[in-house]
Amino acid sequence: MKNNINWNFDNTYSRLPDPFREKINPVKVKNPELVMLNKSLAEDLNLDFSGLDQAKLSALFSGNELPNNSRSIAQAYAGHQFGHFTMLGDGRAVLIGEHISKSNHRYDIQFKGSGKTAFSRNGDGRAALGPMLREYIISESMHFLNIPTTRSLAVAKTGEKVIRETQLEGAILTRVASSHIRVGTFQYIAARNKKGELEMLFEYVIKRHYPEIESSKNQALDLLNVVLNKQIELVVNWMRVGFIHGVMNTDNMSIAGETIDYGPCAFMDIYDPKTVFSSIDKLGRYAYCNQPIITKWNLSRFAECLIPLINGDQDKAIKLATEVIDTFEKKYEEKWLGMMRNKIGLADEDEKDKFLILDLLTWMHKNKVDYTNTFCHLMNFQTQNDIVYENNEFSNWKKRWQERLSQNSSSEKYINLMRSVNPLVIPRNHIVEDALKKANQGNFEPINNFLKILSSPYTDQKHITEYQIPSQSDENYQTFCGT
C-alpha cells in the first residue's frame, strides 16, 4: 500500500531481540468491510484516508494490505490473571508499527482480532464485532472524559464467523496507544532471569516514555515512583466517573499510564462500591471499590521486576522498593479526596470535608441513587427521577454542603469547578448494549449518534435526557471478555 496516507513509521520495538516479540503478519480475511473510521483521531495523527475508496480502506484496516514501512509483530508479555501468574503475549493482536505524528508523538498502531500468533495457545486469534465496537465506544468516551486511554481508529468486519457461545460476526479493531508495554511485559522478561534483557527493556521504556529521569541517580526507583503516580492519577479518574475496568490483571496495566484492554468494563449507574459487571469476576476481586487496592498490588509486582536494577544488594533494593510502594495509600487518599472535593465544588481544603464526602456516598449507597445524576443534580441539571433528592436526609446533607460552599466560594466558581469534572453523560450500559445490538443487525446510526453525544460529556446538549436515564436492571448486567 503506497504511503500517500502520511504514515510515518519508525518501528523501534520490533528491533528488540527475539524474546520480546514474534515477527508475524495479520492473517488475511475473506471479505473485509470497514464499518467505523475515527476521522478526528486520524486528523490528530496526521493521517489522510480521503484518497482511499471503501475497498482499499477495508483491506487496510483488516490487515489484508499493510502500509509501506510497517513491521508487524506480536508482543510477548506475562500477567497475573486474577492473582495467578501466566506467560502470555499477543494471542489475537499484532502491532503493525509505531507511527510518528507531525508533533513528534509516537503511537503504536495495533490490529486486535487479527488472527493466531505464537502466543494464541488454544485461542482462534479472532474477535467478534460486538466487543470491538464496545472498545471503540468506551475508549473514545474515556478520551473525551479527559482520562488517559488507548484509542480506537477503526473497526472492520472480516466477513468470517467466530465461535464463542454462538456464531458471531468477526471483526478487527485498530487500536492506538502511546505503547503496549505493560507491567506484564516486565514480568515476562524478569521471569526469563536474564538481567541483560531486563536492562534492555528498562532502558527502552525510559527512553520512550520517561526521558526526564535519564539523568537521575537511581533510574529504576524513579521509574517505579513515576509509574505509581501515573496509576494513582488514572484510577482516581476511573473512580471519578464510576468506571469499572473489570479485568485489572498485570498484563492490562500500561507502563504509559493509559487505560488499556477494554474487555468486561462498564460504568456504574446506581452507586454501590461493590459493583462488579465482569462475568468471570466471581469473587469481586476487581469490583469498583477494589480498584485502588489492586492497583497497589499490581505495582508491587512491577517493583519485584525492578529489584535487580534498583540496587546490587537485594535486601537494600527490596527495602527501597517497599518504601516507594508504601507511599501508595497516602498519595491515593490525597488524590481521591482532592477529586471528590472538585466533584462537590470545594476549591479549598477543610479537615471536615472527608466526612461531608463520605456522608454523601453513604446516602447514595443506602438509597440506591444514580452516581452520575447525583452530581448533575448538585449542579442544578435536572434529570428524570429527581424525586429521590427530596429525601430529608439528603436535604440535611445539602444544607451542610451549602454552608461549606458559602465559606469562601462564589456560586459561579464552584459550579464551574463541578462542571469540569462531573460528566452529564456516560456510556450507560443499556444504551451501549442497544447500540451494539442494532450494529450487529447492520444499523450503525445509533452508535454514531451515541458517540457524538459522548464526545461532549461536560456540555449541556440537546436531546441529552434519553442518555441520562439509568438502566432499570443493572443489578444483573454482565460483561464478557470476548475471547
C-alpha positions in Angstrom: 0.0 0.0 0.0 1.5 3.3 -1.1 2.4 5.7 1.6 0.1 8.6 0.5 -1.7 8.4 3.8 1.2 10.1 5.6 2.2 7.0 7.5 5.5 7.8 9.3 6.7 4.5 10.8 9.8 4.1 13.0 9.5 0.6 14.5 11.8 0.6 17.5 10.1 -2.2 19.5 10.4 -4.7 16.6 14.1 -4.2 16.6 14.4 -5.6 20.1 15.7 -9.2 20.3 13.5 -12.3 19.6 12.4 -12.9 23.3 10.4 -9.6 23.2 8.3 -10.4 20.2 7.3 -12.6 17.3 7.5 -11.3 13.7 4.2 -12.1 12.2 1.7 -10.6 9.8 -2.1 -10.4 10.3 -3.9 -13.4 9.0 -5.8 -12.3 5.8 -9.6 -12.4 5.9 -12.1 -13.3 3.3 -14.4 -10.3 2.9 -13.3 -7.3 4.9 -15.7 -4.3 5.3 -14.8 -1.1 7.1 -17.7 -0.1 9.4 -16.1 2.6 11.7 -13.4 5.1 11.0 -12.4 7.7 13.5 -11.8 10.8 11.4 -11.0 13.2 14.2 -8.3 10.8 15.6 -6.9 10.3 12.1 -6.6 14.0 11.9 -4.8 14.1 15.2 -2.4 11.5 13.8 -1.9 13.5 10.6 -3.3 10.6 8.6 -5.3 11.3 5.5 -7.5 8.4 4.2 -9.5 10.6 1.8 -7.8 9.2 -1.2 -8.8 5.6 -0.5 -12.1 4.1 -1.6 -14.1 1.7 0.7 -12.4 -1.4 -0.7 -8.9 -0.1 0.0 -9.9 1.1 3.5 -11.4 -2.3 4.2 -8.2 -4.0 3.0 -6.0 -1.7 5.1 -8.0 -2.0 8.4 -8.4 -5.7 8.1 -4.7 -6.3 7.7 -5.1 -7.7 4.2 -2.8 -5.0 2.9 -0.1 -3.5 5.1 1.3 0.1 4.8 4.8 0.6 3.5 7.5 0.5 6.2 5.1 -1.2 8.7 6.8 -4.1 10.6 4.2 -6.4 12.1 4.9 -8.2 15.4 3.1 -9.9 18.3 4.5 -8.7 21.6 5.5 -11.1 24.4 4.3 -10.4 28.0 3.1 -12.2 31.1 0.5 -11.4 33.7 -1.1 -12.2 37.0 -4.6 -13.0 35.9 -6.9 -13.0 39.0 -3.7 -13.4 41.1 -2.3 -16.3 39.1 0.9 -15.9 37.1 0.8 -16.9 33.4 3.2 -16.4 30.5 1.0 -14.7 27.8 1.6 -12.5 24.8 -0.5 -11.0 22.0 -2.7 -14.0 21.2 -5.0 -12.2 18.9 -3.3 -8.9 18.1 -0.4 -7.6 16.0 1.4 -4.3 16.3 1.9 -3.1 12.7 4.2 -0.3 13.6 5.0 2.9 15.5 3.6 6.0 13.7 5.2 9.4 14.5 2.9 12.4 14.1 4.0 15.8 12.9 4.1 16.9 16.5 6.7 14.1 17.1 4.5 12.0 19.2 5.0 8.2 18.8 1.9 5.9 18.6 1.6 2.2 18.4 -0.8 1.1 15.7 -2.3 -2.3 16.6 -4.8 -4.7 15.0 -6.8 -6.5 17.6 -8.6 -9.7 16.3 -6.1 -10.2 13.5 -5.5 -14.0 13.8 -3.4 -16.6 15.5 0.2 -15.9 16.8 2.7 -17.9 18.7 1.0 -16.7 21.9 -2.5 -17.8 21.0 -2.4 -21.1 22.9 -5.8 -22.6 22.3 -7.4 -19.4 21.0 -8.5 -18.6 17.5 -6.8 -15.2 17.4 -10.0 -13.6 16.3 -12.5 -11.1 17.8 -16.2 -10.6 17.4 -17.8 -7.4 16.2 -19.7 -6.6 19.4 -16.6 -6.5 21.7 -14.6 -4.5 19.2 -17.3 -1.9 18.8 -17.7 -1.8 22.6 -14.0 -1.0 22.9 -14.4 1.7 20.3 -17.3 3.3 22.2 -15.8 3.1 25.7 -12.3 4.1 24.8 -13.5 7.1 22.8 -15.8 8.1 25.7 -12.8 7.8 28.1 -10.8 10.1 25.9 -13.5 12.8 26.0 -13.9 12.4 29.7 -10.2 13.5 29.9 -9.0 10.1 31.2 -5.7 8.7 29.7 -6.6 5.9 27.4 -5.7 3.9 24.3 -8.0 5.0 21.4 -9.8 3.3 18.5 -9.1 4.3 14.9 -11.3 1.9 13.0 -13.4 -1.3 13.1 -13.6 -3.6 10.1 -15.8 -6.7 9.8 -13.9 -9.7 8.5 -16.7 -11.5 6.6 -16.0 -14.5 8.7 -17.7 -16.0 11.8 -16.1 -16.6 15.1 -17.3 -19.2 17.6 -18.0 -18.2 21.2 -21.2 -19.4 22.9 -22.7 -18.9 19.4 -21.6 -17.9 15.9 -20.7 -14.2 15.8 -19.7 -11.7 13.2 -15.9 -11.4 13.1 -14.1 -8.0 13.3 -10.8 -6.3 13.8 -10.2 -3.1 15.8 -7.4 -0.7 15.1 -6.1 0.4 18.4 -3.8 3.4 19.0 -1.6 3.7 22.1 1.4 5.5 23.5 2.7 2.0 23.6 1.5 -1.5 24.5 4.2 -2.1 27.1 2.7 -3.4 30.3 3.6 -4.4 33.8 3.3 -7.9 32.3 6.0 -7.1 29.8 8.4 -6.6 32.6 7.2 -9.8 34.3 7.8 -11.8 31.1 11.3 -10.6 30.8 12.1 -10.8 34.5 10.8 -14.4 34.6 13.4 -15.3 32.0 16.0 -14.4 34.6 18.4 -12.7 32.1 19.4 -9.4 33.6 20.7 -8.1 30.2 17.2 -8.4 28.7 15.7 -6.7 31.7 18.1 -3.8 31.4 17.3 -3.6 27.7 13.6 -3.3 28.3 14.2 -0.9 31.2 16.4 1.4 29.0 13.9 1.2 26.2 11.0 2.3 28.5 13.0 5.2 30.0 13.9 6.5 26.5 10.5 6.1 25.0 8.2 7.2 27.9 10.2 8.9 30.7 13.4 10.6 29.3 13.1 13.1 32.1 14.6 10.5 34.5 17.5 9.5 32.3 19.9 11.6 34.4 18.6 10.5 37.8 20.8 8.7 40.3 18.5 5.7 40.6 16.5 5.4 37.4 14.8 2.2 38.4 13.5 3.6 41.7 12.4 6.8 39.9 10.6 4.7 37.3 8.7 2.8 40.0 7.8 6.2 41.5 6.6 7.8 38.3 4.5 4.7 37.2 3.0 4.6 40.7 2.0 8.3 40.5 0.6 7.8 36.9 -1.5 4.8 38.0 -2.9 6.6 41.0 -3.9 9.5 38.8 -5.5 7.1 36.3 -7.5 5.1 38.9 -8.7 8.2 40.7 -10.1 9.3 37.3 -11.8 6.0 36.9 -13.4 6.4 40.4 -14.4 10.0 39.5 -16.7 8.8 36.6 -17.8 5.4 38.1 -15.8 3.4 35.6 -15.0 -0.3 36.4 -12.3 -1.8 34.3 -13.3 -5.4 35.2 -10.1 -7.2 34.5 -7.2 -5.4 36.2 -4.6 -8.1 35.6 -1.0 -7.0 35.5 -1.0 -7.6 31.7 -3.7 -4.9 31.5 -1.7 -2.2 33.3 0.1 0.1 30.9 3.5 1.5 31.8 2.5 4.7 30.0 -0.4 5.2 32.4 -3.2 4.7 29.9 -6.4 2.7 30.3 -5.9 -0.4 28.2 -7.8 -3.5 27.2 -11.5 -2.8 27.4 -12.9 -6.3 27.9 -15.6 -6.7 30.6 -15.6 -3.0 31.5 -18.7 -0.9 32.3 -19.9 2.3 34.0 -21.7 2.2 37.3 -25.3 3.6 37.4 -26.6 3.0 41.0 -23.8 3.8 43.5 -22.6 0.6 45.1 -18.9 0.3 45.9 -19.0 -3.5 45.4 -20.3 -3.3 41.9 -18.9 -5.9 39.6 -20.0 -6.4 35.9 -17.5 -8.9 34.7 -18.9 -12.4 34.2 -15.6 -14.0 35.2 -15.0 -12.0 38.4 -17.0 -14.3 40.7 -15.4 -13.1 43.9 -15.4 -9.3 43.2 -11.6 -9.0 43.0 -11.9 -6.2 40.5 -15.0 -4.5 42.0 -15.3 -0.7 41.9 -14.1 -0.3 45.5 -11.2 -2.7 45.0 -9.6 -0.9 42.1 -7.1 1.2 44.2 -6.2 -1.9 46.2 -5.5 -3.9 43.0 -3.5 -1.0 41.6 -1.2 -1.2 44.5 -1.0 -5.0 44.2 -0.1 -4.7 40.5 2.5 -2.0 41.3 4.1 -4.4 43.8 4.5 -7.0 41.1 6.2 -4.3 38.9 8.5 -3.4 41.8 9.6 -7.1 42.1 10.7 -7.0 38.5 12.9 -3.9 39.1 14.7 -5.3 42.2 17.9 -6.3 40.3 18.1 -2.8 38.8 17.4 -0.8 42.0 20.4 -2.0 43.9 23.0 -4.7 43.7 22.3 -5.6 47.3 18.9 -7.4 47.1 17.9 -6.6 50.7 18.6 -3.0 50.2 16.8 -3.0 46.8 13.7 -4.6 48.4 13.7 -2.0 51.3 13.9 0.9 48.8 11.1 -0.5 46.6 8.9 -1.2 49.6 9.3 2.4 50.7 8.0 3.6 47.4 5.1 1.1 47.3 4.2 2.1 50.9 3.6 5.7 49.8 0.6 4.5 47.7 -2.2 4.8 50.4 -1.4 8.3 51.4 -0.9 9.5 47.8 -4.1 7.8 46.7 -6.2 9.2 49.5 -4.9 12.7 48.9 -5.7 12.5 45.2 -9.1 10.8 45.7 -10.0 13.4 48.3 -9.0 16.3 46.0 -11.0 14.7 43.2 -14.1 14.3 45.4 -13.7 17.9 46.6 -13.8 19.0 43.0 -16.9 16.9 42.4 -18.8 18.9 45.0 -17.2 22.2 44.2 -14.8 22.7 47.0 -11.9 24.7 45.8 -10.1 24.8 49.1 -9.5 22.3 51.9 -11.1 21.8 55.3 -10.4 18.8 57.6 -14.2 18.1 57.8 -14.5 17.7 54.0 -13.9 13.9 54.2 -16.9 13.4 56.4 -19.1 15.5 54.2 -18.0 13.4 51.1 -18.4 10.1 52.9 -21.8 11.0 54.2 -22.9 11.8 50.6 -21.6 8.5 49.3 -23.2 6.6 52.2 -26.6 8.2 51.5 -26.2 7.4 47.8 -25.4 3.7 48.6 -28.2 3.4 51.2 -30.8 4.9 48.9 -29.6 3.2 45.6 -29.1 6.5 43.9 -27.6 7.1 40.5 -23.9 8.1 40.9 -23.6 10.4 37.8 -27.0 12.0 38.1 -26.5 12.9 41.8 -23.7 15.3 40.8 -25.8 16.6 37.9 -28.5 17.4 40.5 -26.0 19.3 42.7 -25.0 21.3 39.6 -28.7 22.1 39.0 -29.1 19.9 36.0 -32.5 18.3 36.2 -32.6 14.6 35.3 -35.5 12.2 35.4 -36.3 10.7 38.9 -35.2 13.8 40.7 -37.9 13.0 43.4 -35.2 10.9 45.2 -33.4 14.1 46.1 -36.4 15.3 48.2 -35.3 12.8 50.8 -35.0 14.5 54.3 -31.6 13.0 54.9 -30.3 14.4 51.6 -31.8 17.8 52.3 -30.0 17.9 55.6 -26.7 16.9 53.9 -27.3 19.6 51.2 -27.6 22.3 53.9 -24.3 21.3 55.4 -22.8 21.3 51.9 -24.2 24.8 51.0 -22.8 26.1 54.3 -19.4 24.8 53.5 -19.6 26.3 50.0 -20.6 29.7 51.4 -17.4 30.0 53.4 -15.2 31.2 50.5 -16.6 30.4 47.1 -19.0 32.2 44.7 -21.7 30.0 43.0 -20.1 30.7 39.6 -16.7 29.4 40.8 -18.0 26.2 42.4 -20.4 25.4 39.6 -17.5 25.8 37.0 -15.3 23.6 39.1 -18.0 20.9 39.3 -18.8 21.1 35.6 -15.2 20.5 34.7 -15.1 17.1 36.4 -18.7 15.8 36.6 -20.0 14.4 33.2 -23.6 14.9 32.3 -23.5 11.7 30.2 -21.6 8.5 30.4 -21.8 5.3 28.2 -24.7 3.8 30.2 -24.7 0.0 29.9 -28.2 -0.4 28.5 -27.6 2.2 25.8 -24.3 0.6 24.8 -26.0 -2.8 24.5 -28.8 -1.4 22.5 -26.4 0.3 20.1 -24.3 -2.9 19.8 -27.4 -5.0 19.1 -28.5 -2.6 16.3 -25.0 -2.6 14.8 -24.9 -6.4 14.7 -28.1 -6.0 12.6 -26.3 -3.7 10.3 -27.6 -0.3 11.7 -24.7 1.9 12.8 -26.7 5.1 13.2 -27.4 4.6 17.0 -23.6 4.1 17.6 -22.7 7.2 15.7 -25.4 9.3 17.4 -24.2 7.9 20.8 -20.5 8.7 20.0 -21.5 12.3 19.1 -23.2 12.8 22.5 -20.3 11.1 24.3 -17.7 13.5 22.6 -19.0 16.4 24.7 -19.8 14.8 28.1 -19.4 18.0 30.1 -21.6 20.1 27.9 -25.4 20.5 28.1 -26.6 19.3 24.7 -29.9 19.0 23.0 -31.6 15.6 23.2 -29.4 14.5 26.1 -32.1 13.3 28.5 -32.5 9.9 27.0 -28.8 9.2 27.6 -29.0 10.2 31.2 -31.7 7.7 32.3 -30.2 4.8 34.4 -31.0 1.2 33.5 -33.8 -0.4 35.5 -32.0 -3.8 35.6 -28.3 -3.0 36.1 -28.0 -5.4 39.1 -27.9 -8.4 36.8 -25.9 -6.8 34.0 -22.8 -8.8 32.9 -20.0 -8.0 30.6 -17.7 -10.5 28.9 -14.0 -10.7 27.7 -14.8 -11.6 24.1 -12.2 -14.3 23.9 
